[in-house]
Amino acid sequence: MIGNNTVTLAHGAGGKQTSELIDRVFKSHFQNPLFTADDAAVIQMEKGRIAMSTDGFIVSPAFFAGGNIGKLSICGTVNDLACMGAVPKYLTCGFVIEEGFPMDKLEEIAAAMEKTAAEAGVQIVAGDTKVAGKGQVDGVFINTTGVGIIPDGVKTSGALAKPGDTILVTGDIGRHGCTILLERDDYGIEADVTSDCAPLSGAVQAALKAVPEIHVIRDATRGGVGTVLYEIAAQSGVGVNLDAGKIPVDPAVKGVCGLLGLEPLYLACEGRLVMVCPDEKADLLAETLRSCKYTEGTTVIGRITETMPGRVTMTTEIGAQTLLPQPGNELLPRIC
């Protein structure tokens, strides 16, 4: 362990302490044949199409039931690549660390990144470290950029949903947003809720192998499933109709939402995908996903329609039709 038990401004100055921080925390967890001390990693790319994505992570608190900001940073970018049908290959990561941040917590974050990257089959090949003064950053911020290879014949997009398609979600919704809300303890509510944060690229590749005709794959993160469905409806110029009785919500999450007047469809997920496929392939897709890690709870929740393009409607449990409000203003809880 580095001599000082907290991060100091000297660790971001570019000198000896910076080298020690990188070597003893980041290099020790991220080392692989492509991990570089040079200004950029050099990678031999495969022929064909690539997907590339970048994301920033500023979650507060940085540690929560089911993960931490390090695990979240890998899952977030890996899942974004997977939504385009890509096999994630390489990641870079940039850290902005607040002066005084505990060194053991930083190492815990790096260890979570190492473990999650290995599970997802990606290599962290380059990075950057900056230290900000006390109060300029809330603990630690991470940015990750990822590159993945898109196999021949794979094409997914929010603009490809077609009337008659079936909508699936890969598990119960809203757990990450609910977890973060409870960790902040602003309301004094106790509930047994764990974040769904997970890398989903393996499940996506299995799904595409079984059902290459998948039209849409979307990661229901900030804004939740409801926001994703509105985005798909707008991109494709279609309507969305949900079956309220089939939307999977953990009882604890449902209870918290009931107490606070929140809609689970608008709570963030970090391990749930929305998929849209031709109706005749829906059973096969659901069966395939249920056999994969992290997507065992896959459920059909609705259909793509010609009516009310750009809108999301819901059929209630008594058969009535209602319009799901379009998300606007600030969604609660604010997770980043």
N, C-alpha and C positions, 0 to 999 in steps of 0.2 A: 504494500500500500504506500502511496505517496506520503511523504513526511507530514504535510498539513492535512488535517482531516476534513477541510472544506476547500472549495474552489476559491482561489484568490484572483485578483486582477492580473497578477503575474502569470497565471496559467493561460491567459489569453494574449500575452504580450509578444509571443513569437520566439521566445528564447528557450533557455534550458527547461524551465517549468512547463512550458507548452509541450516540448518534446516528451517530458516525463509523463504528462497527462495522456498524450496520445499513445505512447508506448505501453503504459501500464494499465490503462483502462480500455481505450478503443482498439488498439492494435491487438491486444491480448485476446479480445473477444471476436474481432472481425477478420483475423488473419486468414488469408487464402492466397492461392498463386497469383491472383489478379489484383489483390489489395496493394495499393501503391503509396510510396512516399514522394513520388514525383507530383507535378502540377496537375496531371490528368491521367486516368487509367487508360490503357491501350487494350482494346478488345477486338478479337477476330469475330466479326459478325457473320451470321448465316445469311444466305441469299433469301430474298423474299420480303414480305412486309413486316414492319415492326410497330408495336404500340409503345408510346412513351407518355408518362404521366408524372406530375409532381404535386405534392401536397404538404401543407404546413400543419403542425400539431401543437396546440397550446392548451391542452385540456387541464382543467383545474377541478379537483386535485390531480396531481400527476400519478398517484397510486390509487387504485380502486379495486373493488372486489372483482376478480376475474382478469386482472391485468394491470398494466401501467402504460405510461406514455410511450415507452420504448416498444412494447409489443404492439400497441396501437399504430405506431408509425410504420411498422412493417406491414401489418395487416391492411391498413388503409390503402397503401400504394399497390401492394400485390393484388388486392381485390379489384382495384380500379383497372389494372391491366387485364385481369381475368375476365372482366365484364366485356372487353372487346374481343374475347376469344383467344387472347394471347397467353403463351406460356411464359411466366415471369422468369427473367434470367439474371438481371443485374440491378443493383441499387446503389445510389449515393446517399449520403446523409450529412446534413449540416446541423450543428448544435449551437444554440445561443444559451449560455448558462449564466445564471445570476451569481454574482460574487457572494460567497458564503454558503452556496449550495453544498450539502453534505456529500463528501466523496464516496461514501459507501452507498448512498442512494443513486449516485451517478453510475456506479459500477453495477448496481442491481438493474438499472435501466438498460445498460449495454448488454448485460447477460440475457435479459429478456429478448433483446433484438437479435442476439446471436442464436438463441434457441428457436425463435419464430422464423428467422430467415432460413435456418437449416430445414425446418419442417416444410417451408414453402418451396424449397429447392432453389433459392436465389443466393447470389453472392454479393456482399457489400464490397464495392471495389474502390471507392474514394469517398472523401468527406471533408468537412471543414469544422473548425471549432472557434467560437468567439465567446469571450466573457464580458458581460455587461455589468455596470455598476449596480450596487444594491438599490433595489426598487425599480430598476429599469426593465426588469423581466420578472415574471412570476415563476421563479424556480428554474425551469428549463423549457425551452422551445426546441422542436425538432422539425426539420424539413427533409423529406425524402423524395428522390426522383428515381423512377424505375423504367426499365426497358424490357420488353418482352417480344417474343417471336410469334407472329400470327400464322398458324398452319394454313396451307392452301385450302381454299374452298370455304373458309370460315368467314362469315360476315354478320356481325350483330350491331344494332344501332337502335336508339330510341325512336328513330324515324321509320322503322320497318314493321311496326305492329299493324295487323290487318283485321278488319271486322270478322268475327267468328273465332279469332284466336282465344286461347285459354291463358289465364293469368295464374301463376303459381308464386308462392313465397316459401323460402326454404326453412322456415321455422317460426317459432313464436316471436312476436314483434315488440319493440319498445324497451327491451331490457337494458341496453346500454344507457340510453337517456335517463331511465328510471334509476339506474345504479349511480350515475353521477349526481343526480338530484339528492339521493339519500346520503351519499358520501359527504355532501356539503352540510348536511344536518341543519338546514335553514328552517325546517318545519317540525323537527322533533319526532319524525315518523320512523318507526323501526319496522323493517320488512326484509325477508330473506330473498334478496335479488342479486344476481351476479351478471356482470356484463357478458354479452354474447360474442365479444371480440375474438375473432378467429380468422386464419388464412383459408381462403376458399378456392384457391386455384386448382387444387386436385379434384374437387367436386365438379368444378366447371369443365375441366378436361374430360372427365368421365361422362358428363352430361352431353357434351358436344360429340363425343364418340358415338354415343347411343342415338342421339337426335341431332344430326347436323343442321336440321331445319329450324333450330331455335332462332327466333327473330330478334328478341330483345333480352339482354341481361343487364340489370342495373343494381348497383350497390346502395342499399337504403340507409345511408348514413345521416348526415345532418338534414333534418326535415322529415326523416322517416319514410315509411312506405307511401303515405298519402301524398307527400310532395313528389316522390318519384313517379307515381301514377299520373299526377297532373302534368309532369314534364313529358311523359310518354304520350299522353293524350294530345298535348300541344304539338310535339314534334311530328307525330304521325297523322294529325288531323282526324282523330277518331274519338269515340266515346269510350268510357270505362264504366262497367257495372260490377259492383262487388256484392257478394253474398255475406251479409253481416254475421250470420251464424257460423260461417266457416273461417272467419279471420282468427288466427290463433294468438291468444294473449295469455301469458302466465297469470294465474289467479292473484299472485302477490302484486304484479304490475297493475292488474285491473283494479285491485283494491286501492293502491296508491293514487291511480288516476281518478278513481271515484271520489277520494277524499279531497283532491286538489282541483277537480274539474278539468283534467287534462284528457286529450284524445290520444290513445295509444298509437293510432295511425300516424301521428305527427311526432312521436318520440324517436330519437335516433337509434339505429341499430349499427353494430360494427361487425356482425357476422351473419347477415341475412341478405339474400339476393331476391329481387323480383325478376321472374322470367316469363316471357311471353312466347308461346309456340303454337303451331297449328293444332286445332282441337283433337284431331285424330292421333297426335303424338303425345298428348298430355299424360296419358296413363303410363306410357313407357318412360317419359321424362321423370315423372314423380317416383316411379319404382326405382329408377336408376339413382336418383338423388337420395332416396331414403336408405340406400345401401352404402352411402358415403359418409365419412366422418364430418361432423358439424352440420349436415343437412338432413339428418334423420327425420326431422319433423316437417318435411315438405308437404304443403297443402295447396289444393286448388282453391282460389279465393274469388274468382270472377272471370269475366269475359270482356273482350274488346267488341264494341258495338259501332254501328253506323250512326246511331242517334246521338244527339247532344255532343257533337264533336268538341273537343277541348275541355269537356267536363267529366267529373267523376261522380257517379251516382251509386247509391247503395240500396239493395233490397233488404228491408228489415226482417226480423224473425217472424213478424206477423204478415209479411207479404207487401208492405207498403214501400213506395219508392221515395227516397230522400236524396237531396243533393249534398254531397260532402263539401263543406266550405273550402274554397281555395285558400291555401296558406298565405298569410301576409303578416306584415309588421314583424315583431321579434317573436320567434318561436321559443317556448319555454320547455325544459330548462335550456339556457344557452350553454352549449357544450364546448364551444371554441370561439 
